[in-house]
Amino acid sequence: MSSNNKIIFIDNVKSKESFFCTMCKFPLVDYQDFEMSKKYLSCHDCYMQFIEANKKNWEKGWRPDPGQIKNYITKKKSIIIKK
């Protein structure tokens, strides 16, 4: 007796939530990270570093350049390693 069972996955979720910050690529780890990710597509740390001080410019379309983000990631990694 043979059977050809197929499993079909139906995904009706329209918006997918990421578990990583779109800026620094670090994982989102707490409530604040997920809230900032919903609003600004960033973790809370990147929000504080880049968006909070530049909120008006951010709303007009300003984004940090790749060099700024790279420097921030380097600093963030060094802080994590030192702990």
C-alpha positions in Angstrom: 0.0 0.0 0.0 1.5 3.4 -1.0 0.4 6.7 0.1 1.2 10.1 -1.4 0.6 12.5 1.5 1.4 16.1 0.8 1.6 18.7 3.5 0.6 22.2 2.3 1.5 25.2 4.4 -0.8 28.2 4.1 0.7 31.4 5.4 -1.9 34.2 5.6 0.3 36.6 7.5 0.6 39.8 5.5 3.5 41.4 7.4 6.5 39.4 8.5 8.4 40.5 11.6 12.1 40.3 11.4 14.2 39.2 14.4 17.1 41.3 13.4 17.8 45.1 13.2 17.9 46.3 9.6 20.7 48.7 10.5 23.2 46.8 12.7 22.0 43.3 11.9 22.1 42.4 15.6 19.2 40.3 16.9 16.2 42.0 18.5 16.2 40.9 22.2 13.6 42.8 24.2 10.3 44.6 24.0 11.9 48.0 23.2 13.8 46.4 20.3 10.6 45.0 18.8 8.7 48.2 19.3 11.4 50.3 17.6 11.6 47.7 14.8 7.9 48.1 14.1 8.1 51.9 14.0 11.6 52.6 12.6 13.0 49.2 11.3 15.8 49.5 13.9 16.6 48.1 17.3 16.4 50.4 20.3 20.2 51.0 20.4 20.2 52.2 16.7 17.1 54.2 17.4 18.9 56.0 20.2 22.1 56.4 18.2 20.7 57.5 14.9 17.0 58.4 15.0 16.2 60.1 18.3 18.6 63.0 17.7 17.7 63.3 14.0 13.9 62.6 14.2 12.9 65.5 12.0 15.5 64.7 9.4 14.6 61.0 9.7 11.0 61.7 8.9 12.2 63.7 5.8 14.1 60.6 4.6 17.6 61.0 6.1 19.4 57.8 6.9 22.9 57.3 8.3 25.5 56.5 5.7 27.1 53.0 5.6 30.3 54.3 7.2 28.4 55.6 10.2 26.6 52.3 10.7 29.9 50.3 10.2 31.6 52.4 12.9 28.6 52.0 15.2 28.6 48.2 14.7 32.4 48.1 15.5 31.8 50.0 18.8 28.8 47.9 19.7 30.8 44.7 19.1 33.6 45.9 21.3 31.2 46.7 24.1 29.7 43.2 24.0 33.1 41.5 23.9 34.4 43.5 26.9 31.4 42.4 29.1 
